[in-house]
């Protein structure tokens, strides 16, 4: 079943490439910083899933979950907007 996590990772790579291309070519979409943090969190979750499905030791699953949490916090920090433009 690890193929499912591999498929998710492949989709994330394609999605990231397309969205980065749109940003560079047309100046539209999500800025690269928040985009990479967002996709990084998803990739780390997929790697945690893959590790769990492959029967890896618990600390590998925990490591990928921690990486996902840090990437998510990074995405929040890059994406947070204040009300009223202040």
Backbone bond lengths (Angstrom), bond angles and torsions (degrees), N, CA, C in turn:
res aa  C-N    CA-C-N  psi(-1)  N-CA   C-N-CA  omega(-1)  CA-C   N-CA-C  phi
1 X - - - 1.447 - - 1.528 112.95 -
2 X 1.323 118.18 -3.77 1.463 118.62 179.15 1.525 111.74 -65.36
3 X 1.326 116.83 -17.18 1.461 119.78 178.85 1.529 111.41 -61.79
4 X 1.323 116.45 -29.53 1.459 120.07 179.91 1.536 110.48 -66.07
5 X 1.313 116.68 -43.74 1.465 120.46 176.74 1.527 110.17 -65.43
6 X 1.331 117.32 -36.97 1.462 120.77 177.08 1.529 110.97 -63.98
7 X 1.331 116.77 -38.38 1.457 121.25 177.65 1.535 110.67 -64.31
8 X 1.320 116.51 -42.49 1.468 120.79 177.50 1.526 110.04 -61.38
9 X 1.315 117.21 -43.78 1.462 120.88 179.06 1.529 111.23 -62.57
10 X 1.317 116.98 -42.10 1.463 120.57 178.31 1.529 110.72 -62.79
11 X 1.318 116.82 -41.97 1.466 120.59 178.09 1.520 111.11 -63.40
12 X 1.325 117.73 -38.38 1.456 121.05 178.10 1.524 111.29 -64.87
13 X 1.313 117.08 -38.15 1.463 120.63 178.38 1.528 110.50 -65.29
14 X 1.334 116.07 -45.55 1.470 120.20 179.06 1.526 110.37 -63.73
15 X 1.322 116.53 -45.66 1.464 120.76 179.16 1.524 111.06 -58.93
16 X 1.322 116.22 -45.89 1.463 120.10 179.15 1.515 112.20 -62.03
17 X 1.332 117.30 -42.85 1.463 120.81 179.61 1.526 111.46 -62.76
18 X 1.323 116.50 -44.42 1.468 120.46 -179.92 1.523 110.89 -64.83
19 X 1.323 117.57 -45.63 1.465 120.61 -177.98 1.528 111.97 -68.09
20 X 1.325 117.36 -36.36 1.466 119.50 176.00 1.529 110.74 -68.00
21 X 1.322 117.00 -38.36 1.457 120.36 176.82 1.528 110.71 -62.41
22 X 1.334 116.79 -44.92 1.463 120.24 178.39 1.526 111.48 -59.88
23 X 1.325 116.00 -40.32 1.460 120.26 -179.95 1.531 110.72 -63.99
24 X 1.327 115.87 -45.00 1.466 119.54 -177.66 1.523 112.69 -74.44
25 X 1.313 117.39 -40.08 1.457 121.38 -174.86 1.526 112.54 -78.23
26 X 1.300 116.95 -37.53 1.466 120.39 -173.36 1.516 114.55 -119.35
27 X 1.325 117.43 -9.16 1.456 120.09 -179.48 1.514 113.41 69.64
28 X 1.320 116.80 23.72 1.467 121.30 -178.22 1.522 109.19 -122.53
29 X 1.332 114.34 156.62 1.459 119.36 175.24 1.512 111.98 105.96
30 X 1.310 114.86 -152.64 1.463 122.30 -176.50 1.527 108.88 -92.32
31 X 1.328 116.31 135.27 1.462 120.92 177.88 1.532 109.99 -60.61
32 X 1.327 117.33 149.99 1.464 120.72 -175.58 1.532 115.06 -57.73
33 X 1.326 118.67 -39.85 1.471 120.40 -178.35 1.514 113.30 -59.05
34 X 1.342 117.41 -59.26 1.459 118.70 178.32 1.523 113.39 -62.25
35 X 1.327 116.61 -35.17 1.461 119.87 179.77 1.522 111.21 -62.15
36 X 1.331 116.72 -47.50 1.460 119.69 -178.23 1.530 111.82 -67.51
37 X 1.327 117.06 -34.59 1.464 119.44 176.19 1.527 110.27 -66.31
38 X 1.331 116.57 -42.54 1.468 121.52 179.93 1.529 111.02 -63.70
39 X 1.329 116.23 -48.78 1.463 119.74 179.51 1.531 111.57 -68.07
40 X 1.321 116.24 -32.20 1.468 119.87 177.11 1.518 111.99 -63.49
41 X 1.330 116.10 -39.14 1.463 119.67 177.32 1.527 110.22 -64.25
42 X 1.317 116.77 -43.11 1.467 120.01 178.07 1.517 112.13 -64.49
43 X 1.328 116.30 -40.91 1.463 120.09 179.15 1.528 110.74 -64.65
44 X 1.319 117.22 -40.77 1.466 119.99 179.11 1.527 111.01 -65.40
45 X 1.330 117.53 -36.90 1.469 119.96 175.34 1.523 111.13 -65.00
46 X 1.333 116.47 -40.54 1.468 119.60 177.75 1.528 110.67 -65.47
47 X 1.315 117.33 -36.57 1.468 120.11 177.26 1.529 111.42 -69.26
48 X 1.330 117.36 -34.86 1.466 119.97 174.77 1.525 110.01 -64.54
49 X 1.330 116.42 -42.53 1.459 120.50 176.85 1.521 110.79 -61.82
50 X 1.305 116.43 -44.36 1.467 120.56 -179.84 1.528 111.16 -62.08
51 X 1.322 116.16 -43.04 1.466 120.19 178.90 1.526 110.80 -62.27
52 X 1.333 116.51 -42.46 1.467 120.23 179.78 1.527 110.96 -65.85
53 X 1.330 117.07 -42.68 1.466 120.12 180.00 1.522 112.35 -67.59
54 X 1.337 116.24 -29.71 1.463 120.66 -179.97 1.522 112.35 -82.43
55 X 1.329 116.94 -5.38 1.461 120.30 179.29 1.516 113.61 79.99
56 X 1.320 116.74 25.21 1.465 120.50 178.86 1.525 110.15 -67.17
57 X 1.310 115.40 160.87 1.468 120.79 177.94 1.523 109.64 -61.03
58 X 1.315 115.85 152.95 1.465 121.21 -174.41 1.510 112.58 -58.93
59 X 1.341 117.05 -31.47 1.462 118.15 -176.23 1.534 112.30 -68.72
60 X 1.343 118.53 -24.98 1.465 120.37 175.22 1.532 110.85 -70.78
61 X 1.315 115.53 -41.32 1.467 119.71 176.63 1.527 109.39 -63.28
62 X 1.319 117.06 -45.06 1.463 121.49 179.53 1.529 111.17 -62.74
63 X 1.322 117.29 -39.34 1.460 120.56 178.87 1.529 110.87 -61.10
64 X 1.344 117.05 -47.48 1.471 119.84 -179.40 1.528 111.66 -66.54
65 X 1.327 116.88 -34.50 1.463 119.14 175.95 1.526 110.88 -66.74
66 X 1.325 117.04 -38.57 1.467 120.35 177.40 1.530 110.74 -65.57
67 X 1.327 116.97 -41.15 1.466 120.73 177.17 1.524 110.07 -61.51
68 X 1.338 116.69 -41.86 1.471 120.77 177.91 1.520 110.46 -61.37
69 X 1.318 117.53 -40.90 1.459 120.95 179.04 1.516 112.41 -64.32
70 X 1.321 116.81 -42.49 1.469 120.77 178.47 1.529 110.38 -65.21
71 X 1.332 116.74 -43.26 1.466 120.00 178.56 1.526 110.91 -63.37
72 X 1.319 116.59 -38.25 1.465 120.33 178.04 1.525 110.79 -64.42
73 X 1.318 117.37 -43.33 1.462 120.53 176.82 1.525 111.12 -62.82
74 X 1.332 116.16 -37.99 1.463 119.90 175.59 1.509 111.64 -62.46
75 X 1.321 116.61 -42.38 1.462 120.36 177.57 1.526 110.56 -61.94
76 X 1.331 116.92 -43.73 1.466 119.90 178.13 1.528 111.46 -60.32
77 X 1.324 116.25 -44.19 1.466 120.39 -179.38 1.527 111.09 -63.37
78 X 1.331 117.57 -39.00 1.464 120.92 -179.11 1.522 112.67 -76.95
79 X 1.313 117.22 -24.75 1.460 120.98 -173.71 1.518 114.25 -101.17
80 X 1.309 117.85 -11.87 1.459 121.19 -174.03 1.518 110.39 -65.97
81 X 1.293 115.55 132.91 1.468 121.83 177.43 1.517 109.43 -124.68
82 X 1.308 115.36 139.53 1.470 120.06 177.47 1.508 109.72 -85.30
83 X 1.303 114.81 150.07 1.463 121.13 176.21 1.513 109.90 -71.63
84 X 1.295 116.37 141.84 1.456 120.65 175.76 1.519 114.27 79.13
85 X 1.320 117.81 6.85 1.446 121.32 176.86 1.524 115.18 72.01
86 X 1.325 118.29 9.54 1.466 120.81 -179.70 1.508 111.71 -88.24
